[in-house]
């Protein structure tokens, strides 16, 4: 049988406990035996896998297959709708602080976490999964490298984790572990206002004069420490030391990076990645003068 014949037969199979294993194995065989599979079929194979795992109540595998289907057919609004419905939940928390850190910066993350604890501010500490975890009750390891060059994937994975596990009504204040909490009352007031305004807010970054060698000496991959950043500047973006994404812009970032994972390619700067995605999504940044307006300050 040709690929088209086998794929058509497979996709027409009804889902039942009698067919679950056979469907998954035939999907694997098709991908192993045929070097060229059109994306119009690739997404359908992944979607069939999703349906099987969902029927089995294997939610993590189902979600992974659904996201693979979306990446293969990113303009299919039906499967994007399936994803939004699958992870849909509402939280009583309107805003969450994400401290983006790494195992080697654990002490800085713990210091900032203690400040948020004392202020009774909801937060998580985020690190990558290829090192040991940060020793803290609010530490979260996401499926991304813990290196400097892995930070775009780390931040994206953290935003996705919030969207999928906490709620689609939650905004995020993303902060680097080198920041300090300066004014608790100001931060509380701003988090309330920022959640209500549902925007993209931060201190303006460099623009055309962006340092294209800023990552040199920071990357684990030695080659990258001598590679000049190659992407265009589309517009100024919110600097990564601290910026806020309302629930709406956060959803747009999560969906865009699920649909177009190629946006990560060649990207070393997570703040620029987020800003560029929101250019494509039609979200304008609101710039503040300094981090004091968040109740934060740069430095220990």
Buried (B, 14 or more C-beta within 10 A) or exposed (E): EEBEEBBEEBBEBEBEEEBBEEBBEBBEEBBEEEEEBEEEBBBBBBBBBBBBBBBBEBEEBBBBBBBBBBBBBBEBEEBBEBBBEBBEEEBEEBBBBBBBBBBEBBEBBBBBBEBBEEBEBBBBBBBBBBBEBBEBEBBBBBEBBBBBBBBBBBBBBBBBBBBBEBBBBBBBBBBBBBBBBBBBEBBBEBBEEBBEEBBBBBBBBEEEEBEBEEBBEEBEEEEBBEBEBEBEBEEBBBBBBBBBBBBBBBBBBBBBBBBBBEBBEEBBBBBBBBBBBBEEBEBEBBBBEEBEBBBBBBEE
